[in-house]
Amino acid sequence: MSPRPSLASRLAAAAGAPTPAPSPSVIAQAPEPTASRIAVSTPAKARQGKTMIAGYFSPDLARAIKILAVERGVSVQALIGEGLDAVLRQHQRHPFGER
């Protein structure tokens, strides 16, 4: 595996200048990836079997929800769950009550 090019060589390449070859000392210092350094992403147990529902809202609404969550001593996720349950009830659907 070759080392990443330096910023200077990338800028020189973008400007059309010839790219200097990396010095042997730089190549010798670049460690090879090992299995112990490769991170494998696994979902947290609380997220297993769940799907994220997300949306974009104004900073003011986000701030208000965070403040309410702190005041009530619950998570933002719990407040969102309460809101979704209320919408489901309003449309005669069974609320799930998941938090």
C-alpha positions as CSV (number, residue, x, y, z in Angstrom):
1,M,0.0,0.0,0.0
2,S,1.4,3.4,-1.0
3,P,1.3,6.3,1.4
4,R,-1.1,9.1,0.8
5,P,0.3,11.9,-1.2
6,S,1.3,15.0,0.6
7,L,-0.7,18.2,0.3
8,A,2.2,19.9,-1.5
9,S,2.2,17.2,-4.1
10,R,-1.5,17.3,-4.5
11,L,-1.5,21.1,-5.0
12,A,1.4,20.8,-7.5
13,A,-0.6,18.2,-9.4
14,A,-3.7,20.4,-9.4
15,A,-1.5,23.3,-10.7
16,G,-0.1,21.1,-13.5
17,A,3.4,21.0,-12.0
18,P,5.2,17.6,-12.0
19,T,4.6,15.6,-8.9
20,P,7.8,14.8,-6.9
21,A,8.3,11.2,-5.9
22,P,8.1,10.5,-2.2
23,S,11.4,10.0,-0.5
24,P,12.3,6.4,0.6
25,S,12.3,7.5,4.2
26,V,8.6,8.4,3.9
27,I,7.7,5.1,2.3
28,A,9.6,3.2,5.0
29,Q,7.7,5.1,7.8
30,A,4.3,4.2,6.5
31,P,3.0,1.3,8.6
32,E,1.0,-1.5,6.9
33,P,-2.6,-1.9,8.1
34,T,-3.0,-4.8,10.5
35,A,-6.1,-6.7,11.5
36,S,-5.8,-5.2,15.0
37,R,-6.1,-1.7,13.7
38,I,-9.0,-2.2,11.3
39,A,-12.2,-1.2,13.1
40,V,-15.3,-3.3,12.4
41,S,-18.5,-1.3,12.9
42,T,-21.2,-3.1,14.7
43,P,-24.4,-1.5,15.9
44,A,-24.9,-1.0,19.7
45,K,-27.2,-3.6,21.3
46,A,-29.9,-0.9,21.8
47,R,-29.9,-0.3,18.0
48,Q,-30.0,-3.9,16.9
49,G,-33.3,-4.6,15.1
50,K,-34.2,-0.9,14.9
51,T,-34.4,1.5,12.0
52,M,-33.6,5.2,12.2
53,I,-36.3,7.8,11.4
54,A,-34.8,11.2,10.9
55,G,-35.7,14.7,9.7
56,Y,-34.3,18.2,9.4
57,F,-35.8,20.9,11.5
58,S,-34.9,24.5,12.4
59,P,-32.2,25.1,15.0
60,D,-34.8,26.8,17.2
61,L,-37.0,23.7,17.2
62,A,-34.0,21.4,17.9
63,R,-33.0,23.6,20.8
64,A,-36.5,23.7,22.3
65,I,-36.7,19.8,22.1
66,K,-33.3,19.4,23.7
67,I,-34.3,21.8,26.5
68,L,-37.6,20.0,27.1
69,A,-35.8,16.7,27.2
70,V,-33.4,18.0,29.9
71,E,-36.2,19.5,31.9
72,R,-38.2,16.3,31.8
73,G,-35.1,14.1,32.4
74,V,-35.7,12.1,29.2
75,S,-33.9,11.6,25.9
76,V,-34.7,13.5,22.7
77,Q,-35.5,10.0,21.3
78,A,-38.1,9.5,24.0
79,L,-39.8,12.8,23.1
80,I,-39.8,11.9,19.4
81,G,-41.3,8.6,20.3
82,E,-44.1,10.3,22.3
83,G,-44.8,12.6,19.3
84,L,-44.9,9.7,16.9
85,D,-47.3,7.8,19.2
86,A,-49.5,10.9,19.4
87,V,-49.6,11.1,15.6
88,L,-50.5,7.3,15.4
89,R,-53.3,7.8,17.9
90,Q,-54.6,10.8,16.1
91,H,-54.9,8.6,12.9
92,Q,-56.5,5.7,14.8
93,R,-53.4,3.6,14.7
94,H,-51.8,1.5,17.5
95,P,-49.0,3.4,19.2
96,F,-45.8,1.4,19.7
97,G,-44.5,3.1,22.9
98,E,-40.9,2.5,21.9
99,R,-38.2,4.6,23.4
